[in-house]
Amino acid sequence: ETLTLPTWDFTNQVGQWLQFEFYHDMNWGGGDANVEVSIDGGQNWDPLNGNPLPATQAWQAGAFDLSQLEGQASVTIRFTWSDNGTWASGFCIDDIVVDPLPDYGIAMLDYFQRNPSPYFGGTSYNTVPLAQAQASFYAFGGYLKNMGLNQLDSTKIHASIASESFTTNSWGTNLLTLAQDTFFGNDVFVPTSAGTYTVEMYGADTNGTTTDTESIDFVVSDYDYARDEWD
């Protein structure tokens, strides 16, 4: 499959980057995803990425420097993907932008709550019995990526449950341009009663660069243990 973008004239353009979000889990053996460019109207294509786009079960942010194409009058970019002859797999692309990178930018690629598990490391069931939730705890985290030209200093993820006056943040990490890391809040949440809770999370650095605030609703039940987000 291919997704071909409109053709640009880069004759007088400098500092352009291709930025996009993608979901590529390669479940059930799905094939590679790549980004290619043509400067001759699509007769020949060359890779923008040295390796296929990485696969993981979460949204990711892609960014490619287009400075090598400055001065070209015809620049066409396309995404390619193969199912590798398998089934039930796919490749999603969203929020495609061709523009210079900002001086400072940060993206929260994913955010989640986790209950520790001796078998799986951590589970993200959105409905957990009170007895089980109290025997363990809820941890909150996410993936943060530097989407700007400059380093982000002491980058942290912040999480809060307003109804419980609960707040936590991760340790601070310096993120270089286009670097990505996983962050978990230092404090964990142990519910005192059954009910529906809302945790809000965002990422930020010490210079005031922030992500949007996102929220997750999770249920502490009497007996139910489920992943059914439709309750």
JOBEL-V306380 format. One record per pair of residues at least 24 apart in sequence whose ideal C-beta (glycine too) atoms are under 10 Angstrom apart, sorted by sequence separation. I is the first residue (numbers start at 0). J is the second residue. D is the distance in Angstrom with one decimal. If there is no record, write none. Layout:
BEGIN
I_J_D ; I_J_D
END
This chain:
BEGIN
113_137_7.2 ; 114_138_7.8 ; 150_174_6.7 ; 151_175_8.3 ; 154_178_9.4 ; 156_180_9.7 ; 158_182_9.7 ; 165_189_9.6 ; 194_218_7.7 ; 195_219_7.8 ; 29_54_8.1 ; 112_137_5.2 ; 113_138_4.8 ; 150_175_5.5 ; 151_176_8.9 ; 156_181_9.1 ; 157_182_9.4 ; 158_183_9.1 ; 159_184_9.3 ; 163_188_7.2 ; 165_190_9.8 ; 193_218_8.1 ; 194_219_5.9 ; 195_220_9.6 ; 25_51_9.4 ; 52_78_8.6 ; 112_138_7.1 ; 113_139_7.7 ; 139_165_9.5 ; 143_169_9.0 ; 149_175_9.1 ; 150_176_7.0 ; 154_180_7.7 ; 156_182_3.9 ; 158_184_4.8 ; 163_189_9.9 ; 193_219_5.0 ; 194_220_9.0 ; 25_52_10.0 ; 34_61_7.3 ; 36_63_8.8 ; 111_138_9.0 ; 112_139_5.5 ; 113_140_6.8 ; 147_174_9.4 ; 149_176_7.0 ; 151_178_8.5 ; 155_182_6.7 ; 156_183_7.5 ; 157_184_7.7 ; 163_190_7.9 ; 190_217_9.4 ; 192_219_7.3 ; 193_220_5.9 ; 23_51_8.7 ; 25_53_9.4 ; 26_54_8.8 ; 51_79_9.7 ; 52_80_8.8 ; 111_139_7.5 ; 112_140_8.3 ; 137_165_9.5 ; 139_167_6.9 ; 141_169_9.1 ; 145_173_9.2 ; 146_174_9.7 ; 148_176_5.9 ; 150_178_8.6 ; 154_182_7.6 ; 156_184_6.7 ; 158_186_8.7 ; 160_188_6.4 ; 163_191_8.2 ; 174_202_9.6 ; 191_219_9.2 ; 193_221_5.6 ; 9_38_9.0 ; 23_52_5.6 ; 25_54_3.9 ; 32_61_9.6 ; 34_63_6.3 ; 36_65_8.0 ; 47_76_7.2 ; 51_80_9.4 ; 110_139_7.7 ; 111_140_6.2 ; 138_167_9.0 ; 139_168_9.8 ; 140_169_7.3 ; 143_172_8.3 ; 145_174_4.0 ; 147_176_6.7 ; 148_177_9.5 ; 155_184_9.0 ; 159_188_9.9 ; 188_217_9.8 ; 190_219_4.6 ; 193_222_9.5 ; 0_30_9.9 ; 17_47_7.0 ; 23_53_7.3 ; 24_54_5.8 ; 25_55_8.8 ; 26_56_7.9 ; 38_68_7.0 ; 47_77_9.7 ; 51_81_10.0 ; 110_140_7.3 ; 111_141_6.5 ; 139_169_9.2 ; 144_174_7.4 ; 145_175_6.4 ; 146_176_8.5 ; 147_177_8.9 ; 155_185_9.6 ; 158_188_8.5 ; 160_190_9.3 ; 174_204_7.7 ; 193_223_9.9 ; 6_37_8.7 ; 21_52_6.3 ; 23_54_4.8 ; 24_55_6.7 ; 25_56_9.3 ; 36_67_9.0 ; 44_75_8.6 ; 47_78_9.9 ; 61_92_8.8 ; 109_140_9.0 ; 110_141_3.6 ; 111_142_9.1 ; 143_174_6.9 ; 145_176_5.7 ; 146_177_7.3 ; 163_194_9.9 ; 165_196_9.0 ; 167_198_9.7 ; 173_204_8.6 ; 0_32_9.4 ; 1_33_9.9 ; 2_34_10.0 ; 3_35_9.4 ; 4_36_9.8 ; 6_38_9.8 ; 21_53_9.4 ; 22_54_9.4 ; 23_55_7.6 ; 24_56_4.7 ; 36_68_6.8 ; 39_71_9.6 ; 41_73_9.2 ; 44_76_9.6 ; 65_97_7.3 ; 109_141_5.6 ; 110_142_7.9 ; 145_177_6.1 ; 162_194_8.6 ; 168_200_9.9 ; 171_203_9.9 ; 172_204_9.3 ; 173_205_9.7 ; 19_52_9.8 ; 21_54_9.9 ; 22_55_8.8 ; 23_56_9.5 ; 24_57_8.3 ; 38_71_4.9 ; 40_73_6.0 ; 44_77_7.1 ; 46_79_9.4 ; 58_91_8.1 ; 108_141_7.4 ; 109_142_4.9 ; 110_143_9.4 ; 144_177_7.1 ; 145_178_5.3 ; 146_179_9.6 ; 162_195_9.4 ; 163_196_7.1 ; 165_198_8.2 ; 166_199_9.8 ; 167_200_9.8 ; 168_201_10.0 ; 169_202_9.0 ; 171_204_8.0 ; 1_35_8.6 ; 3_37_9.0 ; 6_40_7.7 ; 22_56_8.5 ; 23_57_9.8 ; 37_71_10.0 ; 38_72_8.4 ; 39_73_7.1 ; 41_75_5.8 ; 54_88_9.8 ; 60_94_8.7 ; 61_95_9.4 ; 62_96_9.4 ; 63_97_9.9 ; 65_99_9.7 ; 107_141_5.3 ; 108_142_4.2 ; 109_143_9.5 ; 144_178_7.1 ; 145_179_7.5 ; 162_196_6.9 ; 163_197_9.8 ; 168_202_9.8 ; 171_205_7.3 ; 174_208_9.9 ; 6_41_8.7 ; 22_57_7.5 ; 23_58_9.5 ; 36_71_9.2 ; 38_73_5.9 ; 40_75_7.2 ; 44_79_8.4 ; 58_93_8.1 ; 107_142_7.0 ; 108_143_7.3 ; 143_178_9.3 ; 144_179_4.0 ; 145_180_9.1 ; 161_196_9.8 ; 162_197_7.2 ; 163_198_9.4 ; 168_203_8.9 ; 195_230_9.0 ; 22_58_5.2 ; 23_59_7.3 ; 37_73_7.9 ; 38_74_6.1 ; 39_75_8.9 ; 41_77_8.2 ; 54_90_9.4 ; 58_94_9.7 ; 64_100_8.6 ; 106_142_8.7 ; 107_143_5.7 ; 108_144_5.7 ; 143_179_7.0 ; 144_180_8.1 ; 160_196_5.7 ; 161_197_7.5 ; 21_58_7.2 ; 22_59_7.3 ; 37_74_7.9 ; 38_75_7.7 ; 106_143_7.2 ; 107_144_8.1 ; 142_179_6.2 ; 143_180_6.3 ; 160_197_6.7 ; 161_198_9.2 ; 3_41_7.6 ; 20_58_5.6 ; 21_59_5.7 ; 23_61_9.8 ; 36_74_6.6 ; 37_75_4.6 ; 52_90_8.3 ; 62_100_7.0 ; 105_143_6.2 ; 106_144_4.9 ; 108_146_9.9 ; 142_180_7.4 ; 143_181_8.2 ; 159_197_9.5 ; 160_198_5.2 ; 161_199_7.3 ; 20_59_6.9 ; 21_60_8.0 ; 36_75_6.9 ; 37_76_8.0 ; 105_144_7.1 ; 106_145_8.3 ; 142_181_5.7 ; 143_182_5.7 ; 159_198_7.0 ; 160_199_7.7 ; 19_59_9.5 ; 20_60_5.5 ; 21_61_5.8 ; 35_75_9.0 ; 36_76_5.2 ; 37_77_7.6 ; 52_92_9.7 ; 104_144_9.0 ; 105_145_6.2 ; 106_146_5.0 ; 141_181_7.7 ; 142_182_7.6 ; 158_198_5.6 ; 159_199_5.5 ; 19_60_7.6 ; 20_61_7.3 ; 35_76_7.2 ; 36_77_7.9 ; 104_145_7.1 ; 105_146_6.2 ; 106_147_9.8 ; 140_181_6.5 ; 141_182_6.1 ; 158_199_7.1 ; 159_200_7.9 ; 18_60_7.3 ; 19_61_5.1 ; 34_76_6.7 ; 35_77_5.4 ; 62_104_9.6 ; 103_145_8.5 ; 104_146_3.7 ; 105_147_7.2 ; 140_182_5.6 ; 141_183_8.5 ; 157_199_8.5 ; 158_200_4.7 ; 159_201_9.3 ; 1_44_9.6 ; 18_61_7.1 ; 19_62_8.0 ; 34_77_7.6 ; 35_78_7.9 ; 103_146_8.8 ; 104_147_3.7 ; 139_182_9.4 ; 140_183_3.8 ; 141_184_9.6 ; 157_200_6.6 ; 158_201_8.5 ; 17_61_7.5 ; 18_62_5.0 ; 19_63_8.9 ; 33_77_9.0 ; 34_78_5.8 ; 35_79_6.2 ; 60_104_9.8 ; 62_106_9.8 ; 103_147_4.2 ; 104_148_8.3 ; 139_183_7.1 ; 140_184_6.6 ; 156_200_6.2 ; 157_201_5.6 ; 17_62_7.0 ; 18_63_8.1 ; 33_78_7.3 ; 34_79_7.8 ; 100_145_9.8 ; 101_146_7.4 ; 102_147_5.7 ; 103_148_7.8 ; 104_149_9.1 ; 138_183_5.7 ; 139_184_4.8 ; 156_201_7.4 ; 157_202_7.4 ; 16_62_5.6 ; 17_63_4.5 ; 32_78_6.9 ; 33_79_5.0 ; 60_106_5.0 ; 100_146_6.9 ; 101_147_5.0 ; 102_148_5.5 ; 103_149_5.7 ; 105_151_6.0 ; 110_156_7.8 ; 112_158_8.7 ; 138_184_6.7 ; 155_201_9.6 ; 156_202_5.1 ; 157_203_6.5 ; 16_63_6.6 ; 17_64_8.3 ; 32_79_7.1 ; 33_80_7.7 ; 59_106_9.5 ; 60_107_9.7 ; 100_147_5.9 ; 101_148_7.2 ; 102_149_5.6 ; 103_150_9.1 ; 104_151_8.7 ; 137_184_9.6 ; 138_185_9.5 ; 139_186_9.1 ; 155_202_7.0 ; 156_203_8.3 ; 15_63_9.7 ; 16_64_5.9 ; 17_65_5.9 ; 31_79_8.3 ; 32_80_4.5 ; 33_81_9.3 ; 58_106_9.3 ; 60_108_5.7 ; 100_148_5.1 ; 101_149_9.2 ; 103_151_7.0 ; 110_158_8.4 ; 138_186_8.9 ; 139_187_8.2 ; 154_202_6.5 ; 155_203_6.4 ; 15_64_8.3 ; 16_65_6.0 ; 30_79_9.6 ; 31_80_7.3 ; 32_81_8.3 ; 58_107_9.7 ; 59_108_5.8 ; 99_148_8.4 ; 100_149_9.5 ; 105_154_7.0 ; 107_156_7.5 ; 138_187_5.2 ; 139_188_7.4 ; 154_203_7.3 ; 155_204_7.5 ; 14_64_8.9 ; 15_65_4.3 ; 16_66_8.5 ; 30_80_6.8 ; 31_81_6.4 ; 58_108_5.4 ; 59_109_8.6 ; 136_186_9.4 ; 137_187_6.2 ; 138_188_7.9 ; 153_203_9.3 ; 154_204_4.6 ; 155_205_8.6 ; 14_65_8.6 ; 15_66_7.2 ; 17_68_9.8 ; 29_80_7.9 ; 30_81_3.4 ; 57_108_6.3 ; 58_109_6.0 ; 136_187_3.9 ; 137_188_4.4 ; 151_202_9.0 ; 153_204_6.1 ; 154_205_8.3 ; 13_65_9.8 ; 14_66_6.8 ; 29_81_7.7 ; 30_82_6.0 ; 31_83_7.9 ; 57_109_4.2 ; 135_187_8.7 ; 136_188_6.4 ; 137_189_7.5 ; 151_203_8.9 ; 152_204_5.4 ; 153_205_4.6 ; 154_206_9.8 ; 157_209_9.2 ; 12_65_8.3 ; 13_66_7.4 ; 15_68_7.5 ; 29_82_5.5 ; 30_83_3.3 ; 55_108_9.5 ; 56_109_9.1 ; 57_110_9.7 ; 136_189_5.0 ; 137_190_7.5 ; 151_204_4.1 ; 152_205_4.9 ; 153_206_9.0 ; 157_210_9.7 ; 159_212_9.4 ; 12_66_9.6 ; 15_69_7.6 ; 28_82_8.6 ; 29_83_5.7 ; 30_84_8.0 ; 55_109_9.1 ; 57_111_8.7 ; 135_189_8.3 ; 136_190_9.0 ; 150_204_8.8 ; 151_205_8.5 ; 152_206_6.2 ; 154_208_8.3 ; 156_210_8.8 ; 160_214_10.0 ; 14_69_8.4 ; 27_82_8.9 ; 28_83_5.6 ; 29_84_9.5 ; 30_85_7.8 ; 134_189_9.2 ; 151_206_7.4 ; 157_212_8.9 ; 159_214_9.9 ; 9_65_7.4 ; 12_68_8.4 ; 13_69_5.8 ; 27_83_9.1 ; 28_84_8.0 ; 29_85_5.7 ; 132_188_8.9 ; 133_189_5.9 ; 150_206_9.6 ; 152_208_9.1 ; 9_66_9.6 ; 12_69_6.4 ; 13_70_9.4 ; 17_74_10.0 ; 19_76_9.8 ; 21_78_8.1 ; 23_80_7.8 ; 28_85_4.2 ; 29_86_8.9 ; 132_189_7.2 ; 133_190_6.8 ; 147_204_9.9 ; 149_206_8.7 ; 151_208_6.0 ; 158_215_9.3 ; 160_217_9.8 ; 7_65_9.0 ; 11_69_8.9 ; 12_70_8.7 ; 25_83_8.5 ; 27_85_5.0 ; 28_86_8.9 ; 29_87_8.4 ; 30_88_8.2 ; 32_90_5.0 ; 34_92_9.7 ; 132_190_5.3 ; 133_191_8.0 ; 143_201_9.7 ; 144_202_9.0 ; 9_68_5.2 ; 10_69_8.5 ; 11_70_8.6 ; 12_71_9.1 ; 15_74_8.8 ; 17_76_6.2 ; 19_78_8.1 ; 21_80_9.6 ; 26_85_8.7 ; 27_86_6.2 ; 28_87_9.6 ; 29_88_3.0 ; 31_90_9.4 ; 32_91_9.8 ; 132_191_9.9 ; 133_192_9.8 ; 137_196_8.3 ; 139_198_5.7 ; 141_200_6.0 ; 143_202_4.3 ; 145_204_8.7 ; 149_208_9.2 ; 9_69_5.7 ; 10_70_6.2 ; 25_85_9.3 ; 26_86_9.8 ; 27_87_4.9 ; 28_88_7.1 ; 29_89_7.1 ; 30_90_9.0 ; 32_92_8.7 ; 139_199_9.6 ; 140_200_8.2 ; 141_201_9.0 ; 142_202_9.1 ; 143_203_9.1 ; 7_68_8.6 ; 9_70_6.5 ; 10_71_7.4 ; 17_78_10.0 ; 26_87_6.6 ; 27_88_5.1 ; 29_90_7.4 ; 129_190_6.7 ; 132_193_9.0 ; 137_198_7.8 ; 139_200_6.2 ; 141_202_6.9 ; 143_204_9.2 ; 147_208_7.2 ; 9_71_4.8 ; 10_72_5.4 ; 12_74_8.7 ; 26_88_5.1 ; 121_183_9.7 ; 129_191_8.8 ; 146_208_9.5 ; 8_71_8.1 ; 9_72_7.4 ; 10_73_9.7 ; 25_88_6.5 ; 26_89_8.7 ; 127_190_8.9 ; 129_192_7.1 ; 145_208_8.8 ; 7_71_8.6 ; 8_72_5.4 ; 9_73_8.6 ; 10_74_9.8 ; 24_88_7.3 ; 25_89_9.9 ; 129_193_5.0 ; 132_196_9.8 ; 146_210_9.7 ; 7_72_9.2 ; 8_73_7.1 ; 9_74_5.0 ; 23_88_9.0 ; 24_89_8.4 ; 25_90_9.0 ; 128_193_8.4 ; 129_194_9.1 ; 6_72_9.4 ; 7_73_8.0 ; 8_74_7.5 ; 23_89_8.5 ; 24_90_9.0 ; 127_193_10.0 ; 144_210_9.7 ; 6_73_5.7 ; 7_74_4.6 ; 22_89_8.1 ; 23_90_5.3 ; 24_91_9.5 ; 143_210_7.3 ; 6_74_6.6 ; 7_75_7.8 ; 22_90_7.3 ; 23_91_7.6 ; 5_74_9.8 ; 6_75_4.7 ; 7_76_8.2 ; 21_90_7.0 ; 22_91_4.0 ; 23_92_9.1 ; 105_174_7.8 ; 126_195_9.6 ; 141_210_8.8 ; 4_74_9.3 ; 5_75_7.9 ; 6_76_8.9 ; 21_91_6.3 ; 22_92_8.2 ; 113_183_8.0 ; 125_195_9.8 ; 4_75_6.8 ; 5_76_9.0 ; 20_91_8.4 ; 21_92_5.1 ; 22_93_8.2 ; 108_179_7.2 ; 3_75_6.6 ; 4_76_4.8 ; 20_92_7.3 ; 21_93_7.5 ; 104_176_9.4 ; 109_181_9.2 ; 110_182_9.5 ; 111_183_9.7 ; 115_187_9.0 ; 141_213_8.2 ; 3_76_7.7 ; 4_77_6.6 ; 19_92_5.8 ; 20_93_4.8 ; 21_94_9.4 ; 104_177_9.9 ; 106_179_8.8 ; 108_181_9.9 ; 114_187_9.8 ; 2_76_9.4 ; 3_77_4.2 ; 4_78_8.2 ; 19_93_7.1 ; 20_94_4.8 ; 21_95_9.6 ; 113_187_9.5 ; 2_77_6.3 ; 3_78_8.1 ; 19_94_6.1 ; 20_95_8.4 ; 107_182_9.2 ; 1_77_5.2 ; 2_78_4.5 ; 3_79_9.4 ; 18_94_7.6 ; 19_95_4.5 ; 20_96_9.8 ; 100_176_7.8 ; 112_188_8.5 ; 139_215_8.2 ; 1_78_6.8 ; 2_79_8.1 ; 18_95_7.4 ; 19_96_7.1 ; 100_177_8.7 ; 0_78_8.4 ; 1_79_5.1 ; 2_80_8.4 ; 17_95_7.6 ; 18_96_4.5 ; 19_97_9.4 ; 0_79_7.2 ; 1_80_7.9 ; 17_96_7.7 ; 18_97_7.6 ; 0_80_5.1 ; 16_96_8.1 ; 17_97_5.7 ; 18_98_7.2 ; 137_217_7.4 ; 0_81_7.4 ; 16_97_7.3 ; 17_98_9.1 ; 18_99_9.8 ; 0_82_7.8 ; 15_97_5.9 ; 16_98_6.8 ; 18_100_7.4 ; 60_142_9.1 ; 62_144_8.8 ; 137_219_8.9 ; 15_98_6.8 ; 16_99_6.3 ; 18_101_10.0 ; 59_142_8.2 ; 61_144_9.9 ; 62_145_9.7 ; 14_98_8.9 ; 15_99_6.3 ; 16_100_5.0 ; 57_141_9.4 ; 58_142_8.6 ; 60_144_5.1 ; 62_146_6.6 ; 112_196_9.1 ; 12_97_9.0 ; 14_99_4.2 ; 15_100_9.3 ; 16_101_9.9 ; 57_142_6.5 ; 59_144_8.1 ; 60_145_9.7 ; 62_147_10.0 ; 132_217_9.3 ; 12_98_9.9 ; 13_99_8.1 ; 14_100_7.7 ; 18_104_9.2 ; 20_106_8.1 ; 60_146_6.3 ; 112_198_6.3 ; 132_218_9.9 ; 133_219_8.8 ; 12_99_9.2 ; 55_142_9.1 ; 111_198_9.7 ; 132_219_5.2 ; 2_90_9.0 ; 9_97_9.5 ; 18_106_9.5 ; 20_108_7.8 ; 110_198_8.8 ; 112_200_9.2 ; 131_219_9.1 ; 132_220_8.9 ; 0_89_9.1 ; 110_199_9.5 ; 111_200_8.9 ; 130_219_9.9 ; 131_220_9.4 ; 0_90_7.3 ; 2_92_6.3 ; 7_97_6.6 ; 110_200_4.7 ; 125_215_7.9 ; 127_217_7.5 ; 128_218_9.9 ; 129_219_5.3 ; 4_95_6.8 ; 110_201_8.7 ; 125_216_7.3 ; 126_217_7.4 ; 127_218_7.5 ; 128_219_7.6 ; 129_220_7.0 ; 130_221_9.1 ; 131_222_9.8 ; 5_97_9.3 ; 110_202_8.7 ; 123_215_9.2 ; 125_217_4.9 ; 126_218_4.4 ; 127_219_6.2 ; 128_220_5.5 ; 129_221_6.6 ; 130_222_8.8 ; 132_224_10.0 ; 2_95_8.8 ; 4_97_7.8 ; 107_200_7.3 ; 124_217_8.4 ; 125_218_6.2 ; 126_219_8.1 ; 127_220_6.9 ; 128_221_6.7 ; 129_222_8.8 ; 131_224_7.0 ; 107_201_6.8 ; 108_202_9.6 ; 123_217_8.9 ; 124_218_9.3 ; 126_220_5.3 ; 128_222_5.5 ; 107_202_4.8 ; 128_223_6.7 ; 105_201_9.5 ; 106_202_8.1 ; 107_203_9.8 ; 126_222_9.9 ; 127_223_8.3 ; 128_224_5.8 ; 105_202_5.6 ; 126_223_5.1 ; 127_224_6.0 ; 128_225_10.0 ; 105_203_7.4 ; 126_224_6.4 ; 127_225_8.6 ; 105_204_6.7 ; 124_223_9.6 ; 126_225_4.3 ; 110_210_9.1 ; 124_224_6.2 ; 125_225_7.4 ; 126_226_7.5 ; 103_204_7.9 ; 124_225_6.4 ; 125_226_6.3 ; 126_227_7.0 ; 107_209_9.4 ; 108_210_9.4 ; 110_212_9.9 ; 122_224_9.5 ; 124_226_5.1 ; 125_227_7.7 ; 126_228_9.0 ; 103_206_6.6 ; 105_208_5.0 ; 107_210_4.1 ; 110_213_5.3 ; 112_215_5.8 ; 114_217_9.6 ; 123_226_7.8 ; 124_227_9.2 ; 125_228_5.8 ; 103_207_8.5 ; 104_208_6.9 ; 105_209_6.8 ; 106_210_6.4 ; 107_211_7.4 ; 109_213_9.4 ; 110_214_8.8 ; 111_215_7.2 ; 112_216_9.8 ; 122_226_8.7 ; 126_230_7.4 ; 103_208_4.5 ; 105_210_5.5 ; 106_211_9.3 ; 107_212_9.2 ; 110_215_6.8 ; 112_217_5.7 ; 125_230_8.5 ; 102_208_9.3 ; 103_209_10.0 ; 104_210_9.5 ; 107_213_6.6 ; 101_208_9.1 ; 64_177_9.4 ; 62_176_8.9 ; 63_177_9.7 ; 62_177_5.6 ; 61_177_9.4 ; 60_177_8.5 ; 60_179_7.7 ; 59_179_8.1 ; 18_146_7.1 ; 16_146_9.5 ; 16_148_9.4 ; 14_148_9.1 ; 16_177_9.7
END
